[in-house]
């Protein structure tokens, strides 16, 4: 297991592929850890340097007292990239990871070559929605939101498989305080007025059955970013890299090819 000190905390990360390979950094969703990308990585082109990490408050990374901000989470990612000596990174962020990626591209454009915003948007949900979720977790723990979250995350077909229980347990075992602090970061993030300034290549990815960030929300955010591409995976929910890994890999690989990263 690997850890790096960045922005005042220790982040858990993995680093696979040749050290001189072109770098792709993956940032996972609320309630998951870096295993989110397990099914995807073997399907990507050879020769890439693939870096995954647990954002603060999740997985094996530190969970300092919140609330967090998306800018703080973006600075964590910047510290990881600089600490590993990576350059011209393609950053792939899903859900809150997509918010982190957008903020990172705005704050540190020198670190990124291009950006993938997956199942995410420049603004996700409302303050009231996130406040209600935080109140529920403080009263009853993460288990009270686990079942409805699975309905938003996955298609009915996937929810009928035994693998669903593993993802529900992953969510329930995240540090509750870290999860809450990341909810507060999402609630406070509104990048709609900022992302039109982005000038790097951007690929938006949506799941046709996503109950957390519906495809129309993802597509609308993409329209705010000059030149952003949009792809939708039919029949997939909020985590298409899990239940539709081959199609996700096809979209991501084509984008990597387009930006000269393969």
C-alpha positions in Angstrom: 0.0 0.0 0.0 1.2 3.5 -0.9 0.6 6.8 0.8 1.7 10.4 0.1 1.5 13.5 2.2 -0.2 16.3 0.3 -2.0 19.4 1.4 -1.5 18.5 5.0 -2.9 15.0 5.0 -2.0 11.4 3.9 -3.6 10.1 0.8 -3.7 6.4 -0.1 -3.0 5.7 -3.8 -2.0 3.1 -6.3 0.4 3.5 -9.1 0.5 1.0 -12.0 2.2 0.9 -15.3 5.6 2.2 -16.5 7.0 5.2 -14.7 7.6 6.9 -18.0 4.1 6.1 -19.3 1.6 8.9 -20.0 -0.3 9.4 -16.8 -4.0 9.0 -16.2 -5.3 9.9 -12.7 -8.7 8.6 -11.5 -10.8 10.2 -8.8 -13.7 8.2 -7.5 -17.3 8.9 -6.4 -18.8 9.7 -3.1 -19.1 6.6 -1.0 -16.5 4.5 -2.9 -12.8 3.9 -2.7 -10.2 3.5 -5.4 -11.5 0.0 -6.2 -14.2 1.7 -8.2 -11.9 1.4 -11.3 -10.9 -2.2 -10.9 -13.0 -3.6 -13.8 -11.9 -0.7 -16.1 -8.2 -0.6 -15.8 -7.3 -4.0 -17.5 -9.4 -2.8 -20.6 -7.3 0.3 -21.2 -4.4 0.6 -23.7 -1.0 -0.8 -22.6 1.8 1.6 -21.6 -0.2 4.1 -19.6 0.7 5.1 -16.0 -2.5 4.6 -14.1 -2.8 6.4 -10.7 -5.9 6.0 -8.4 -6.4 7.5 -5.0 -8.8 7.7 -2.1 -9.9 11.3 -1.6 -9.8 12.7 1.9 -12.5 11.2 4.1 -12.7 7.9 2.1 -11.0 4.6 1.9 -7.6 4.4 3.6 -6.8 8.2 3.2 -6.9 10.5 6.2 -10.3 11.8 7.3 -9.7 15.2 9.0 -12.5 17.1 10.5 -14.8 18.7 7.9 -16.5 20.3 6.3 -14.4 20.1 3.1 -14.6 22.2 0.0 -14.2 21.1 -3.6 -11.2 23.5 -3.9 -9.6 21.7 -0.9 -10.2 18.4 -2.6 -8.7 19.7 -5.9 -5.6 20.9 -4.0 -5.3 17.4 -2.6 -5.3 16.0 -6.2 -2.8 18.7 -7.3 -0.5 17.7 -4.4 -0.7 14.0 -5.4 0.1 14.8 -9.1 3.0 17.1 -8.2 4.3 14.7 -5.5 4.5 11.9 -8.0 6.2 14.1 -10.5 3.4 13.6 -13.1 3.0 15.9 -16.1 0.3 16.5 -18.8 -2.1 14.3 -16.8 -5.5 13.1 -18.2 -7.7 13.4 -15.1 -10.8 11.1 -14.9 -13.3 12.1 -12.2 -16.6 10.4 -11.5 -19.4 12.2 -9.5 -17.6 14.2 -6.8 -14.5 13.2 -8.7 -15.8 15.1 -11.7 -16.3 18.2 -9.5 -12.8 17.8 -8.3 -11.5 17.5 -11.8 -13.3 20.6 -13.0 -12.0 22.6 -10.0 -8.5 21.2 -10.5 -8.6 22.3 -14.2 -9.6 25.8 -13.2 -7.1 26.1 -10.4 -4.1 24.3 -11.9 -4.4 24.0 -15.6 -0.6 23.6 -15.9 -1.0 20.0 -14.5 -3.6 18.7 -16.9 -3.6 17.8 -20.6 -7.3 16.9 -20.7 -10.2 16.1 -18.4 -13.0 13.4 -18.3 -16.1 14.5 -16.3 -18.0 11.3 -15.7 -21.5 11.2 -14.2 -21.0 14.6 -12.8 -21.8 18.3 -13.4 -20.8 21.8 -12.6 -23.5 21.8 -9.9 -24.9 18.7 -8.3 -28.1 18.7 -6.3 -29.4 21.4 -3.9 -28.3 22.5 -0.5 -31.5 21.2 1.0 -31.0 17.7 -0.5 -27.4 17.5 0.9 -28.4 18.9 4.2 -31.2 16.3 4.6 -28.8 13.5 3.7 -26.2 14.8 6.3 -28.9 14.9 9.0 -30.1 11.4 8.2 -26.5 10.0 8.4 -25.8 11.8 11.7 -28.9 10.3 13.1 -28.7 6.7 11.8 -25.4 6.2 10.2 -24.5 5.4 6.5 -26.7 2.3 6.5 -29.8 4.5 6.4 -28.9 5.9 2.9 -27.3 2.7 1.5 -30.3 1.1 -0.1 -31.7 4.2 -1.9 -28.1 5.0 -3.0 -27.8 1.6 -4.7 -31.0 2.4 -6.6 -29.4 5.6 -8.0 -26.0 3.9 -8.6 -27.0 0.9 -10.6 -29.5 -0.4 -13.1 -32.2 -2.9 -12.1 -30.3 -5.6 -13.9 -27.1 -5.0 -11.9 -29.1 -4.7 -8.7 -30.3 -8.3 -9.2 -26.7 -9.6 -9.0 -24.8 -10.7 -5.9 -22.2 -8.1 -6.6 -24.6 -5.4 -5.4 -24.0 -6.4 -1.8 -20.3 -5.7 -2.1 -20.9 -2.1 -3.3 -23.4 -1.5 -0.5 -20.9 -2.7 2.1 -18.2 -0.5 0.5 -20.5 2.5 1.0 -21.5 1.5 4.6 -17.9 1.1 5.6 -16.7 4.6 4.6 -15.9 6.9 7.5 -19.2 8.6 8.2 -17.6 11.9 9.1 -15.5 11.9 5.9 -18.6 11.1 3.8 -20.5 13.9 5.5 -17.7 16.4 4.9 -17.6 15.4 1.2 -21.4 15.9 1.0 -20.8 19.4 2.4 -18.2 20.0 -0.3 -20.6 19.0 -3.0 -23.3 21.2 -1.5 -21.0 24.2 -1.6 -19.7 23.6 -5.1 -21.2 25.6 -8.0 -18.8 25.9 -11.0 -21.4 26.9 -13.6 -20.0 30.4 -14.0 -16.4 29.2 -14.0 -16.2 26.2 -16.4 -16.8 28.3 -19.5 -13.2 29.5 -19.0 -11.8 25.9 -19.5 -9.8 25.5 -22.6 -8.5 22.0 -22.4 -10.1 19.0 -24.1 -13.0 17.7 -22.0 -15.0 14.4 -22.4 -18.4 14.2 -20.6 -19.7 10.7 -19.9 -23.2 9.9 -18.6 -25.2 6.8 -17.7 -28.6 6.5 -19.3 -30.2 5.3 -16.1 -28.1 7.4 -13.7 -30.4 8.4 -10.7 -27.8 10.7 -9.1 -26.6 12.8 -12.1 -29.1 12.2 -14.9 -27.8 12.3 -18.5 -29.6 15.6 -19.2 -27.7 17.2 -16.3 -24.3 15.9 -17.5 -25.1 17.0 -21.0 -26.2 20.5 -19.9 -22.9 20.9 -17.9 -20.9 19.8 -21.0 -22.6 22.6 -23.0 -21.1 25.1 -20.6 -17.5 24.0 -21.5 -16.2 25.1 -25.0 -15.7 22.1 -27.2 -16.7 19.4 -24.7 -17.6 16.0 -26.1 -20.5 14.0 -24.7 -21.1 10.3 -24.6 -23.9 8.4 -23.0 -23.9 4.7 -22.0 -27.4 3.2 -22.4 -28.7 1.0 -19.6 -26.0 2.1 -17.1 -26.5 3.9 -13.8 -24.2 6.3 -11.9 -21.1 4.0 -11.9 -20.9 2.9 -15.6 -17.2 2.0 -15.1 -18.5 -0.9 -12.9 -21.5 -2.2 -14.8 -20.5 -1.3 -18.3 -16.7 -1.4 -18.1 -16.1 -2.4 -21.8 -18.2 0.5 -23.2 -16.6 2.9 -20.7 -13.2 1.7 -21.7 -14.1 2.2 -25.4 -15.1 5.8 -24.8 -12.1 6.6 -22.6 -9.6 4.9 -24.9 -11.0 6.8 -27.9 -10.6 10.1 -26.0 -7.1 9.2 -25.0 -6.3 8.5 -28.6 -7.8 11.8 -29.7 -5.7 13.8 -27.3 -2.5 12.0 -28.2 -2.2 10.1 -24.9 -2.0 6.6 -26.5 
